[in-house]
Amino acid sequence: MSTQRAPQYRRRLGLVAVAAATAVTMTACGGSDDSGKGKDGKSGAEASEAPKNLKVGQPGPVQEITKYKTTGKFSITPTKVTLGKPADLKELDDEKKYGGKKVAWIYVKAKHVGGEPVKQPIVMTNVNAETSDGNPATKFILIGTLSSQPKDCVGNDGKRTLGREDIWKKGEERTVCEPYLIPADATVKAVTYSQGYYKEPLKWALK
């Protein structure tokens, strides 16, 4: 696509809002056996109580992320949330779908701390947010980019360009960022991380 046509392309972005992941969603990294018991023999509810009083900027418990049949261990640390304005969505030209909403850009620092090297892990799959009205945010899949997207928000891989052999090895650390939809008059109260059926979701309060 030529440089001259790029602005026109941005105005014609196609975007899809995807239902928010909830705490009971089964995820690729929140595995549990059929018995519903943890490795120590306790029930899921007893064995997986989430840490309390986490704040944005503090690392949570190490999580396993699986991609292409390899599993790595990752430290997950939400770092900040940048709120957009309702007017940012006007370029989508769909008042019925996006009226009364705005975008929350959520940033997470992820570090590969153990396990196998993982090619293109999707760090943000289990990340969501709790809004000031007590409801979850809605994950927002962008085909293209919004002109209002922060310059330091470079996507789910933490890089502006993604190589075919983009493999995270032990010690690899990146800040990833994805957009979420929230009501125009709401704020983000906490960032959450779903750990699957049998584990309470992690929650980091905004400072």
Secondary structure, 3 states (H helix, E strand, C coil): CCCCCHHHHHHCCEEEECCCCCCCCCCCCCCCCCCCECCCCCEHHHHCCCCCCEECCCCCCCEEEEECCEEEEEEEEEEEEEECCHHHHHHHCCHHHHCCEEEEEEEEEEEEEEECCEECCCHHHHEEEEECCCCECEEEEEECCCCCCCCCCCCCCCCCCCCCCCEECCCCEEEEEEEEEEECCCCEEEEEECCCCCCCCEEEECC
